[in-house]
Amino acid sequence: MDASRISRALRATLAVLALATATAACGDAGGLRGAGPTATAVSPARLWPELPAASSPAWDYGEAETETVKGVTAPGDDIHKVDPVAVVRAEIARHADTYTADGSPYTGTAAGMAACGRKGTGTGTGAGTAAGTSACPVLKAYYRDLTGDGRDDMALGFRLLPGNGTAVRVYTFQRHRLVQIMANDDAVTAVELAGRAVIIRSPSQIPGYEYRTQWTWDADQKAMLLTRDEFLRTGKPKRLPTPLPASSASAR
């Protein structure tokens, strides 16, 4: 049973207990009450059992891929003393085909790095969503123990320019080396830290829905893995205006 079903079952159990408590508090004489008919449990039905076993892994989400950040260190492996701008510059240097080569998709990010550290610009403003702007594309860094070793790790973001994408990264120190343990590039609505997980919310083309992915530390892989990928409803979609009849439109 997956975590979402366990969560739903737990919420249902708590709701029943809360209802029973509220009823007792109102002076009910007691006794068990039926909660209505319960749906019969049905085991999963396996489709196409004759299919041969897959000969290759499923589509790669980039999980379990880590990178050592060369040239960036901190006294005592204190990640709070790591310069986020230096980390992004190191990534740009490692991946010239993405940021600086002819025809690369995010040349605006590399160009925008020239503004980082200038007086009055700084990082974390979130401004600068088009190539050629003077704002630093590096966003504010956040710190939390995401690996469970008792030391803070760094969640870092920067804008992917031109366009509206955001790069989300997580870094930790492993054996005195700064290591990138999570990387995700996407159109992003919001990023959240929940416990030891990173949750990324992305817009959908369907109004009223969004994509939500969760990345969680895996001690065996020494990386944050994609542990949940959901497509969720966020609210009532906006109704598009009803088109006018052809006769009314022509009369205007």
C-alpha positions as CSV (number, residue, x, y, z in Angstrom):
1,M,0.0,0.0,0.0
2,D,1.5,3.3,-1.0
3,A,1.9,6.3,1.4
4,S,-1.0,8.3,0.0
5,R,-3.5,5.4,0.7
6,I,-2.1,5.0,4.2
7,S,-2.5,8.7,4.8
8,R,-6.1,8.6,3.5
9,A,-6.8,5.6,5.8
10,L,-5.3,7.4,8.8
11,R,-7.3,10.5,8.1
12,A,-10.5,8.5,7.9
13,T,-9.7,6.7,11.2
14,L,-9.0,10.0,13.0
15,A,-12.2,11.5,11.6
16,V,-14.2,8.6,13.0
17,L,-12.5,9.0,16.4
18,A,-13.1,12.7,16.4
19,L,-16.8,12.2,15.6
20,A,-17.1,9.6,18.4
21,T,-15.5,12.0,20.9
22,A,-17.7,14.9,19.9
23,T,-20.8,12.8,20.2
24,A,-19.8,11.6,23.7
25,A,-19.1,15.2,24.8
26,C,-22.7,16.2,23.8
27,G,-24.1,13.8,26.4
28,D,-24.8,10.8,24.2
29,A,-25.7,7.7,26.2
30,G,-23.0,5.8,24.4
31,G,-23.0,2.7,22.3
32,L,-21.5,1.9,18.9
33,R,-23.0,3.4,15.8
34,G,-22.7,2.2,12.3
35,A,-20.7,4.4,9.9
36,G,-22.6,3.2,6.9
37,P,-21.8,0.5,4.4
38,T,-18.1,-0.2,3.7
39,A,-16.9,-0.9,0.2
40,T,-15.6,-4.4,-0.3
41,A,-11.9,-4.6,-0.7
42,V,-10.9,-5.7,-4.1
43,S,-7.4,-7.0,-4.9
44,P,-5.5,-5.5,-7.8
45,A,-6.2,-7.0,-11.2
46,R,-3.0,-7.6,-13.1
47,L,-3.2,-6.7,-16.8
48,W,-1.4,-8.5,-19.6
49,P,0.4,-11.1,-17.4
50,E,1.9,-12.5,-20.6
51,L,4.1,-9.4,-21.1
52,P,7.8,-10.2,-21.0
53,A,9.9,-8.6,-18.3
54,A,11.3,-5.2,-19.2
55,S,14.8,-5.3,-20.6
56,S,15.8,-1.8,-19.7
57,P,15.1,0.6,-16.8
58,A,12.2,3.0,-16.8
59,W,12.6,6.6,-18.0
60,D,15.4,8.4,-16.2
61,Y,14.4,11.3,-14.0
62,G,18.0,12.1,-13.2
63,E,17.7,10.6,-9.7
64,A,20.8,9.2,-8.0
65,E,23.1,11.5,-10.1
66,T,25.5,13.4,-8.0
67,E,28.3,15.9,-8.9
68,T,31.3,17.1,-6.9
69,V,31.7,20.8,-7.0
70,K,35.3,21.5,-7.7
71,G,37.0,24.6,-6.4
72,V,34.4,25.4,-3.7
73,T,35.2,24.7,-0.1
74,A,34.3,26.0,3.4
75,P,36.1,26.1,6.7
76,G,35.1,23.1,8.8
77,D,32.7,21.9,6.0
78,D,30.3,24.6,7.2
79,I,27.9,24.9,4.3
80,H,26.7,28.3,5.6
81,K,30.1,29.7,4.6
82,V,29.8,28.5,1.0
83,D,29.2,31.3,-1.5
84,P,26.0,30.4,-3.5
85,V,27.2,32.5,-6.4
86,A,30.5,30.6,-6.6
87,V,28.5,27.3,-6.7
88,V,26.4,28.4,-9.6
89,R,29.5,29.7,-11.5
90,A,31.1,26.4,-10.9
91,E,28.1,24.6,-12.5
92,I,28.2,27.0,-15.5
93,A,31.9,26.2,-16.0
94,R,31.2,22.4,-15.8
95,H,28.3,22.5,-18.3
96,A,29.4,24.9,-21.0
97,D,27.1,23.1,-23.5
98,T,24.1,24.3,-21.4
99,Y,25.2,27.8,-20.5
100,T,27.9,29.3,-22.7
101,A,28.3,27.3,-26.0
102,D,26.9,28.5,-29.2
103,G,23.2,27.6,-29.4
104,S,23.0,26.6,-25.7
105,P,19.6,27.1,-24.1
106,Y,20.5,29.2,-21.1
107,T,23.0,31.8,-22.2
108,G,21.0,34.4,-20.3
109,T,21.9,32.8,-17.0
110,A,25.6,32.9,-17.8
111,A,25.3,36.5,-18.9
112,G,23.3,37.5,-15.8
113,M,26.0,36.2,-13.5
114,A,28.0,39.3,-14.2
115,A,25.5,41.2,-12.1
116,C,25.9,38.9,-9.1
117,G,27.8,40.6,-6.3
118,R,27.5,44.1,-7.7
119,K,26.5,46.9,-5.2
120,G,22.8,47.1,-5.0
121,T,22.0,43.8,-6.8
122,G,23.0,40.9,-4.6
123,T,21.3,37.5,-4.6
124,G,17.9,36.4,-3.6
125,T,15.9,39.1,-5.3
126,G,14.3,36.7,-7.8
127,A,14.2,39.5,-10.3
128,G,15.5,39.2,-13.9
129,T,13.4,36.9,-15.9
130,A,14.7,37.8,-19.3
131,A,18.1,37.7,-21.0
132,G,20.0,41.0,-20.8
133,T,18.6,42.2,-17.4
134,S,21.0,43.3,-14.8
135,A,19.6,41.3,-11.9
136,C,21.6,38.3,-10.6
137,P,19.8,35.1,-11.4
138,V,20.9,33.4,-8.2
139,L,18.1,33.1,-5.7
140,K,18.4,33.1,-1.9
141,A,19.9,30.0,-0.4
142,Y,18.0,28.0,2.4
143,Y,19.6,25.7,4.9
144,R,18.2,22.6,6.6
145,D,19.4,19.1,7.5
146,L,18.0,17.1,4.6
147,T,20.3,14.2,4.9
148,G,19.8,13.4,8.6
149,D,23.5,13.7,9.6
150,G,22.8,16.5,12.0
151,R,24.4,19.2,9.8
152,D,22.6,21.7,7.5
153,D,22.5,21.2,3.8
154,M,21.9,24.0,1.3
155,A,18.9,24.3,-1.1
156,L,19.8,26.6,-3.9
157,G,17.9,28.0,-6.9
158,F,18.7,30.1,-9.9
159,R,16.8,31.3,-12.9
160,L,17.2,29.6,-16.3
161,L,17.3,32.5,-18.8
162,P,15.9,33.2,-21.3
163,G,12.6,31.6,-20.3
164,N,10.7,31.0,-17.1
165,G,12.5,28.0,-15.8
166,T,14.1,27.6,-12.4
167,A,17.0,25.3,-11.4
168,V,16.6,23.7,-8.0
169,R,19.7,22.2,-6.4
170,V,20.7,20.7,-3.0
171,Y,24.3,20.5,-1.8
172,T,26.0,18.7,1.1
173,F,29.5,18.0,2.3
174,Q,30.7,14.4,1.8
175,R,34.3,13.6,2.9
176,H,35.2,17.3,2.9
177,R,33.9,17.7,-0.7
178,L,30.9,19.8,-1.7
179,V,28.5,17.5,-3.5
180,Q,25.4,18.3,-5.5
181,I,22.9,15.6,-4.3
182,M,19.8,16.8,-6.2
183,A,19.1,18.7,-9.4
184,N,15.9,19.6,-11.1
185,D,15.1,22.1,-13.9
186,D,11.5,23.0,-14.6
187,A,8.9,25.7,-14.7
188,V,8.3,26.2,-11.0
189,T,5.3,27.6,-9.1
190,A,6.8,27.0,-5.6
191,V,9.4,25.1,-3.8
192,E,8.9,23.8,-0.2
193,L,11.0,22.1,2.4
194,A,8.9,19.6,4.4
195,G,10.9,17.7,7.0
196,R,13.7,16.2,5.0
197,A,12.1,16.4,1.7
198,V,12.1,19.0,-1.1
199,I,8.7,19.5,-2.8
200,I,8.5,21.2,-6.2
201,R,5.2,22.5,-7.6
202,S,4.9,23.2,-11.3
203,P,2.1,24.6,-13.4
204,S,0.0,22.5,-15.6
205,Q,-1.6,23.3,-19.0
206,I,-4.9,22.1,-17.5
207,P,-6.4,25.0,-15.4
208,G,-6.9,24.1,-11.8
209,Y,-4.2,21.4,-11.6
210,E,-0.5,21.3,-10.9
211,Y,2.4,18.8,-10.9
212,R,4.0,18.1,-7.6
213,T,7.2,16.2,-7.1
214,Q,8.9,15.2,-3.9
215,W,12.6,14.5,-3.5
216,T,13.9,12.6,-0.5
217,W,17.3,11.7,0.8
218,D,18.4,8.0,0.2
219,A,21.3,6.9,2.4
220,D,22.2,4.0,0.1
221,Q,22.4,6.1,-3.0
222,K,23.9,9.1,-1.2
223,A,21.5,11.3,-3.2
224,M,18.0,12.7,-3.0
225,L,15.6,10.5,-5.1
226,L,12.3,11.3,-6.7
227,T,10.0,9.5,-4.3
228,R,6.6,11.0,-5.4
229,D,5.3,12.4,-8.6
230,E,1.7,13.6,-8.5
231,F,-0.8,15.5,-10.7
232,L,-3.1,17.3,-8.3
233,R,-6.2,19.5,-8.3
234,T,-5.5,22.9,-6.8
235,G,-8.9,24.5,-7.0
236,K,-11.9,25.2,-9.2
237,P,-10.7,26.0,-12.7
238,K,-11.7,29.4,-14.1
239,R,-14.5,29.1,-16.5
240,L,-13.8,30.6,-19.9
241,P,-16.3,33.1,-21.2
242,T,-19.0,31.6,-23.4
243,P,-18.6,32.7,-27.0
244,L,-21.3,34.9,-28.4
245,P,-23.5,33.4,-31.1
246,A,-22.5,34.2,-34.6
247,S,-25.5,36.4,-35.1
248,S,-24.8,38.5,-32.0
249,A,-21.1,38.8,-32.9
250,S,-21.8,40.1,-36.4
251,A,-24.3,42.6,-35.1
252,R,-21.8,44.4,-32.8
